[in-house]
Amino acid sequence: MPRKTTSSALDALDRRILRELQDDASQSLDEIAKKVGSSKTPVWNRIRKMREAGVIRQNTVIVDPAALDRGTCFFVLIRTSEHEAEWQRRFLAALLSRPEVLEAHRLAGEIDYILKVRVADAAAYDEFYQALIADVRIFNVTALLSMEEIKATTVLPVD
């Protein structure tokens, strides 16, 4: 696994490069170099080093969920009474096997986990829910339907 770089190890040029890549990772090296005030080779070397250090984890595209019939978003709050390693292993395996789960977070507080799930509709969510509870015992599940996505971004501030 790549080593993690702290933000203090990134200089101003690295941050300008990251800003450009987050804006549009399909830009050519020439375009990025021109925008950040450098030349192509140093930009390429910095991108390579940031990949090796784990700062840049992946290049991807952002797809409109509705175009893939995944326009319905649920946030799923999970409480469990089980915290043993075997239960956690089964739960993780269940989440990893479900493509509907876009994000999963372990939380502090009364709720143990929150999932972001994208499906076609409520019936598809119910199929997901039934499959999940068949795979692993869960104390309580609360599904919250997102009525409107107000802000969604993958862009992190680089300053």
MIKOLTI-927016 format. One record per residue (C-alpha): residue number from 1; x, z, y. Coordinates in nm, 2 decimals. Example, Ala and Ser with C-alpha at 12.3 -4.5 7.8 and 13.67 -1.06 7.14 Angstrom:
<site i="1" east="1.23" up="0.78" north="-0.45"/>
<site i="2" east="1.37" up="0.71" north="-0.11"/>
This chain:
<site i="1" east="0.00" up="0.00" north="0.00"/>
<site i="2" east="0.14" up="-0.09" north="0.34"/>
<site i="3" east="0.26" up="0.20" north="0.55"/>
<site i="4" east="0.05" up="0.31" north="0.84"/>
<site i="5" east="0.18" up="0.25" north="1.19"/>
<site i="6" east="0.08" up="0.49" north="1.46"/>
<site i="7" east="-0.06" up="0.35" north="1.78"/>
<site i="8" east="0.25" up="0.47" north="1.97"/>
<site i="9" east="0.46" up="0.22" north="1.77"/>
<site i="10" east="0.27" up="-0.07" north="1.92"/>
<site i="11" east="0.40" up="-0.20" north="2.25"/>
<site i="12" east="0.21" up="-0.39" north="2.52"/>
<site i="13" east="0.27" up="-0.73" north="2.36"/>
<site i="14" east="0.15" up="-0.61" north="2.02"/>
<site i="15" east="-0.17" up="-0.49" north="2.19"/>
<site i="16" east="-0.22" up="-0.81" north="2.37"/>
<site i="17" east="-0.18" up="-1.00" north="2.04"/>
<site i="18" east="-0.43" up="-0.77" north="1.87"/>
<site i="19" east="-0.68" up="-0.82" north="2.15"/>
<site i="20" east="-0.65" up="-1.20" north="2.11"/>
<site i="21" east="-0.68" up="-1.18" north="1.73"/>
<site i="22" east="-0.98" up="-0.96" north="1.75"/>
<site i="23" east="-1.14" up="-1.20" north="1.99"/>
<site i="24" east="-1.08" up="-1.50" north="1.77"/>
<site i="25" east="-0.85" up="-1.49" north="1.47"/>
<site i="26" east="-0.88" up="-1.86" north="1.42"/>
<site i="27" east="-0.67" up="-1.93" north="1.74"/>
<site i="28" east="-0.34" up="-2.11" north="1.67"/>
<site i="29" east="-0.01" up="-1.93" north="1.72"/>
<site i="30" east="0.05" up="-2.16" north="2.02"/>
<site i="31" east="-0.28" up="-2.05" north="2.18"/>
<site i="32" east="-0.22" up="-1.68" north="2.13"/>
<site i="33" east="0.14" up="-1.71" north="2.25"/>
<site i="34" east="0.03" up="-1.88" north="2.57"/>
<site i="35" east="-0.24" up="-1.62" north="2.64"/>
<site i="36" east="-0.01" up="-1.32" north="2.58"/>
<site i="37" east="0.28" up="-1.47" north="2.77"/>
<site i="38" east="0.53" up="-1.52" north="2.48"/>
<site i="39" east="0.65" up="-1.79" north="2.25"/>
<site i="40" east="0.52" up="-1.88" north="1.91"/>
<site i="41" east="0.81" up="-1.73" north="1.70"/>
<site i="42" east="0.80" up="-1.38" north="1.84"/>
<site i="43" east="0.42" up="-1.38" north="1.82"/>
<site i="44" east="0.43" up="-1.48" north="1.45"/>
<site i="45" east="0.70" up="-1.22" north="1.38"/>
<site i="46" east="0.49" up="-0.95" north="1.54"/>
<site i="47" east="0.17" up="-1.05" north="1.35"/>
<site i="48" east="0.37" up="-1.05" north="1.02"/>
<site i="49" east="0.51" up="-0.71" north="1.10"/>
<site i="50" east="0.17" up="-0.57" north="1.19"/>
<site i="51" east="0.03" up="-0.71" north="0.86"/>
<site i="52" east="0.31" up="-0.55" north="0.66"/>
<site i="53" east="0.26" up="-0.22" north="0.84"/>
<site i="54" east="-0.11" up="-0.22" north="0.77"/>
<site i="55" east="-0.22" up="-0.25" north="1.13"/>
<site i="56" east="-0.38" up="-0.59" north="1.06"/>
<site i="57" east="-0.57" up="-0.54" north="0.73"/>
<site i="58" east="-0.74" up="-0.87" north="0.69"/>
<site i="59" east="-0.86" up="-1.19" north="0.86"/>
<site i="60" east="-1.22" up="-1.27" north="0.80"/>
<site i="61" east="-1.53" up="-1.43" north="0.95"/>
<site i="62" east="-1.85" up="-1.26" north="1.07"/>
<site i="63" east="-2.16" up="-1.42" north="0.91"/>
<site i="64" east="-2.51" up="-1.39" north="1.04"/>
<site i="65" east="-2.69" up="-1.17" north="0.78"/>
<site i="66" east="-3.02" up="-1.35" north="0.82"/>
<site i="67" east="-2.85" up="-1.68" north="0.72"/>
<site i="68" east="-2.78" up="-1.52" north="0.38"/>
<site i="69" east="-3.13" up="-1.36" north="0.35"/>
<site i="70" east="-2.98" up="-1.02" north="0.43"/>
<site i="71" east="-3.15" up="-0.96" north="0.76"/>
<site i="72" east="-3.29" up="-0.62" north="0.68"/>
<site i="73" east="-3.06" up="-0.32" north="0.75"/>
<site i="74" east="-3.11" up="0.03" north="0.61"/>
<site i="75" east="-2.90" up="0.33" north="0.68"/>
<site i="76" east="-2.92" up="0.55" north="0.37"/>
<site i="77" east="-2.86" up="0.92" north="0.40"/>
<site i="78" east="-2.75" up="1.09" north="0.07"/>
<site i="79" east="-2.74" up="1.45" north="-0.02"/>
<site i="80" east="-2.60" up="1.56" north="-0.35"/>
<site i="81" east="-2.58" up="1.89" north="-0.52"/>
<site i="82" east="-2.29" up="1.77" north="-0.73"/>
<site i="83" east="-1.93" up="1.75" north="-0.60"/>
<site i="84" east="-1.73" up="1.73" north="-0.92"/>
<site i="85" east="-1.46" up="1.46" north="-0.96"/>
<site i="86" east="-1.65" up="1.29" north="-1.24"/>
<site i="87" east="-1.97" up="1.26" north="-1.03"/>
<site i="88" east="-1.77" up="1.13" north="-0.73"/>
<site i="89" east="-1.60" up="0.87" north="-0.96"/>
<site i="90" east="-1.94" up="0.75" north="-1.09"/>
<site i="91" east="-2.08" up="0.74" north="-0.74"/>
<site i="92" east="-1.79" up="0.54" north="-0.60"/>
<site i="93" east="-1.82" up="0.30" north="-0.89"/>
<site i="94" east="-2.19" up="0.26" north="-0.82"/>
<site i="95" east="-2.12" up="0.18" north="-0.45"/>
<site i="96" east="-1.84" up="-0.06" north="-0.52"/>
<site i="97" east="-2.05" up="-0.25" north="-0.77"/>
<site i="98" east="-2.33" up="-0.30" north="-0.52"/>
<site i="99" east="-2.27" up="-0.59" north="-0.27"/>
<site i="100" east="-2.56" up="-0.47" north="-0.06"/>
<site i="101" east="-2.35" up="-0.17" north="0.05"/>
<site i="102" east="-2.15" up="-0.29" north="0.36"/>
<site i="103" east="-2.02" up="0.06" north="0.46"/>
<site i="104" east="-2.01" up="0.40" north="0.30"/>
<site i="105" east="-1.89" up="0.72" north="0.46"/>
<site i="106" east="-1.85" up="1.07" north="0.34"/>
<site i="107" east="-1.97" up="1.31" north="0.61"/>
<site i="108" east="-1.93" up="1.66" north="0.72"/>
<site i="109" east="-2.25" up="1.86" north="0.76"/>
<site i="110" east="-2.59" up="1.86" north="0.58"/>
<site i="111" east="-2.57" up="1.50" north="0.48"/>
<site i="112" east="-2.30" up="1.42" north="0.23"/>
<site i="113" east="-2.29" up="1.04" north="0.26"/>
<site i="114" east="-2.42" up="0.76" north="0.48"/>
<site i="115" east="-2.45" up="0.40" north="0.36"/>
<site i="116" east="-2.51" up="0.08" north="0.56"/>
<site i="117" east="-2.71" up="-0.15" north="0.33"/>
<site i="118" east="-2.82" up="-0.51" north="0.40"/>
<site i="119" east="-3.10" up="-0.66" north="0.20"/>
<site i="120" east="-3.37" up="-0.93" north="0.23"/>
<site i="121" east="-3.66" up="-0.69" north="0.27"/>
<site i="122" east="-3.81" up="-0.35" north="0.16"/>
<site i="123" east="-3.87" up="-0.47" north="-0.19"/>
<site i="124" east="-3.50" up="-0.56" north="-0.22"/>
<site i="125" east="-3.41" up="-0.22" north="-0.08"/>
<site i="126" east="-3.62" up="-0.06" north="-0.35"/>
<site i="127" east="-3.44" up="-0.25" north="-0.62"/>
<site i="128" east="-3.11" up="-0.13" north="-0.48"/>
<site i="129" east="-3.24" up="0.23" north="-0.46"/>
<site i="130" east="-3.37" up="0.22" north="-0.82"/>
<site i="131" east="-3.04" up="0.08" north="-0.95"/>
<site i="132" east="-2.84" up="0.34" north="-0.75"/>
<site i="133" east="-3.04" up="0.64" north="-0.88"/>
<site i="134" east="-3.02" up="0.50" north="-1.24"/>
<site i="135" east="-2.64" up="0.49" north="-1.21"/>
<site i="136" east="-2.58" up="0.83" north="-1.06"/>
<site i="137" east="-2.78" up="1.15" north="-1.00"/>
<site i="138" east="-2.86" up="1.21" north="-0.64"/>
<site i="139" east="-3.03" up="1.52" north="-0.49"/>
<site i="140" east="-3.20" up="1.35" north="-0.19"/>
<site i="141" east="-3.21" up="1.00" north="-0.05"/>
<site i="142" east="-3.35" up="0.92" north="0.30"/>
<site i="143" east="-3.36" up="0.55" north="0.40"/>
<site i="144" east="-3.38" up="0.46" north="0.77"/>
<site i="145" east="-3.49" up="0.11" north="0.86"/>
<site i="146" east="-3.30" up="-0.04" north="1.15"/>
<site i="147" east="-3.56" up="-0.19" north="1.38"/>
<site i="148" east="-3.31" up="-0.37" north="1.60"/>
<site i="149" east="-2.93" up="-0.40" north="1.60"/>
<site i="150" east="-2.83" up="-0.32" north="1.95"/>
<site i="151" east="-2.46" up="-0.33" north="1.92"/>
<site i="152" east="-2.24" up="-0.43" north="1.62"/>
<site i="153" east="-1.87" up="-0.50" north="1.66"/>
<site i="154" east="-1.55" up="-0.49" north="1.46"/>
<site i="155" east="-1.34" up="-0.50" north="1.77"/>
<site i="156" east="-1.14" up="-0.19" north="1.83"/>
<site i="157" east="-1.00" up="-0.09" north="2.18"/>
<site i="158" east="-0.63" up="-0.17" north="2.19"/>
<site i="159" east="-0.54" up="0.02" north="2.51"/>
